[in-house]
């Protein structure tokens, strides 16, 4: 009943022509349901989403059209803007394939598609890592057709296990890397045992304890980034400081129950904004 009321209010706002979410790239009104029955989402008088969240629940944006997933390949990212700083870490999950994690205190969070497969997106979910209240001002897609080129820089069969194995990406392997390029890890989550319930990456400048800066917003207190059991790729956008350090030291990679088969360097080729 609550979901039906939310949808009805959203429809009336839009049909009366007074919505602040009238832009075609604004998808705020799609976020009108939750993953967990103990959560609640409503729209306030200013058309903000008021989301009363539980840990690992989810504010769901339904992108199905005629019961079919939509093609978002004409877009480069989805951005959430918050009315107040986040009181808990959150993650944006796209079609359960890839995600971006944001620390508490952020007032906006962007999940970049950067060449990953978004040709069939059924939903995008904002998922909190703890119970909290979140007020979302806007959710919007950014158009663009940036092209990316992928160059393999490491291949193997590294099974991290419980931190027992890792590997090194040498400085010469990233000699051509530039700020804004991405390191991509191709992997499978090790699901050989029901006792394995989470999966982690840790990336440091080789021979140092310092983690890469490019995924700092995704790291937990131990400097690790989590990935989902369904994901097959994890990307880190390289900062200028990352470039300086990885071209000097290289990268040491290990983690928890992830099996890595390849690492790619992803270069941005060009960008043509869609009118």
N, C-alpha and C positions, 0 to 999 in steps of 0.2 A: 504493500500500500504506500509506504514512504517513497519507494523508488518511482511508482506511478505518479505521485504528487510532484516529485522533483522534475520528472520529464514534462509534466503538464505545465508547470511554472516556466520552465525553460522555453517551451513551445510558445506560450503566451507572450513572453518577453520578446522573443524574436519576431513573432508575427505582428506585434504592435509597433515594431520598428524602433524600439527604444533601447535595444541591447547594446552594451559597450563591446560585446563580443561578435560584432557583425562582420569583421574582416574574414575573408575566405580562408586565411591561414590560421585563424584563431579557432582552436578546437576545444576550448574550455568546457563548453556545454556537453561534450561527449563524456566527461568524467562525472558520471551520475550514479555510480554503484560501487559496492565494495566486495572484496573477496571474502571477508569474514562477517558472519551474521551478528557479531557483537560490536561491529563498527557502525558508524553513521556518517552520512554526508548530506548536506543541505546547501542551498544557495541563500545568502543573506540579501538584504535590501540593495546592496551595492554590486550584486551578482558575483561576489566572491564565493568560492567553494569553502564551506566550513566542514572540515574533515576531522572527526573524532576517531582516532586510530588506535589499534592494538598492535602489539609487537608482531611483525611479519604478517600483518594483514595486507591490505592493498586498496588504493583508490584506483578504480578501473575506468579507463577510457575505451569504449567499444567502437572499433573502427570498421566493423562489418557493414557492407552495403549489399542488400538483397541476400543476406546470409552468406556472403562471400568476403574473404579478406581483401583489403585494398592495396594498391600499389603506391608506395610512398617514395619510389626511386627518384622522383622529381624534387625531393627535399633533402636537405643536408643535416637537419637536426630537429629535435623537439626541446623546447625550453619551458620550465616551470618557474613562475615568479611568485614569491611568497610575500604576504602582507607584513610578516614579522619574521625575525631570524628563527630558523629551525631549532627546536629544543631537543631534537634527537637526529642521529644520522638517518638518511633515507637513500633509496636507490630507485632509479628509473629503469624499468625492464621493458624491452621492446620485443613483443611476440615470443617471449620466453627464450630468445636466442642470445641476446647480449644486453649488457646493462652498464650504467654509470652510477657510481656511488658518490654521495655528497655528505660532508661532515655537518654536525650541528653548528648553528650560527650563520649558515648561508641564507641569503635572501633570493637567490636564483640558482638553478641547476640546469645545465644543458647536456643532453645526451647526443653526441655526434654520430651520425650514421657512417660516415667516412668510408663508403664503398662496401659496407656489409650488406647482406641480402635483406632488403626491405620491400621486395616485390609482392609479398603476400602477408600483410600485417593484420592480425585480427584484433589485437588490443595492445595498449600501452598502459603500464601500471606504475604508480608511485607507491613504493613500499617502505614503510618505516621500520627501523630496527628496534624500536621500543614504543611503548604506549605514549601517545602525545596528542596534542591538538594542533592541526595545521590549517592555516588559511591561505588558499591558493587564489591569487589575483587573476592570473592569466596562464594559459597553456597555449603555445603557438608553435607552428612549424615554420622553419626557415627554408624558402625555396633556393634551389641551386643545382647545378650539375657538375660539381667538381669531379675530375677524373683522377684516379689513383693508379699508380704502377707498383707492382709487387716484385721484389727481388729476393730470392732465397739467400739467407746468409748463414744458416745452420740447419743440418739435417741429422737425425739420429733416432734413438729410441730410448729416451730417458724416463724411467719410472721413479718418481720422487719417493714413493712410499711415505713413511712417516719421517720426512726430512733426511732420509738416508742417502739420497743421491742428488746431484745437481750437475750443471755444465757451465762452460764459459763461452761467451761470445767475445772473440778477440777484437782488439782495437782496429786492426786492419779490415775486419768484416764490416765495420760501420764507418769507414773512412769517408764515404760519400754522403753520410747523413747530414741533414740540415735541420735547423729549428723548425718545428711544426710537422716533421716527418713522424712516422709511427713505427714502433716495434710491434710486430704481430706474432703471437705464439699460437701455433696450431696444436691442439691437444684433445685428449679424451679424459673425462673424469673417471677415475678408477672406482668402479662400483662392484668390485669383486667380493665385498663383504657388506652385510647389512649394518655392521658396526661403523662403517664409514659414512658419515652424515654431512660432511662439509669438505670443501676443496680450496686450497690456498696457493697463491704465487708469492714469492718474495724475490725482488730484483734489486741488487746492490751494485755499486761501482766495484769491480773486482778488486779484491785484497783490502777493501774498506768495509766498515759497517754502515755506510751511508746509502740509503735507498734512493732510487731515481725520483726526481721531482715531478715528472709528468703525470704520475698517478697518485700524487700525495693526498688528494681529496678522497681517495678510495681506501686508504690504508688504515688498518686498525692500530691499536696501541703497540703492537709488536712489528709494525711495518709490513704487514701482509695484506694482500688483496684477495677477496673471496670471489670464486666463480661458481656458477650454477652447475648442476649435474647434467643439464641438457646442452650447455654451451660447448662450442668446438673451437672458438677463437677468443683470444684476449689481447687487447691493444693498449699501448702506452704512447701518448703523444709526447714527443721529446722537447724539452725546454732548451734554451741556449746553454744553461749550466750543465744539463744532461749531455749535450753534444761535446762540450769541453772535456767532461770527465770520462765519458765512454770511449772517446777517441784517444784518451791517455791510458785508461785502466782496462777498458772492456767492461763486460757485464757478467756477474755471476748470478745464475738463476737456480733456485730450488723451491721447494714447497711441500705441500701435504696432499698426497694421493692424487696427483695429476700426472698423466703420461703424455709427454711432449714429443712430437715427431718432426716438427719443423719450426723455424723462426724466419720471418720475412721482414725486410725493410720496406715500408710503404711510403712512396714518394707522392706528393701532390703535383699533378701535372698542370691543370688549368681550372678555371672556374668561370661559369657563365650564368649569372643570375637569371632566373626565370621571371619574365614580365607578367 
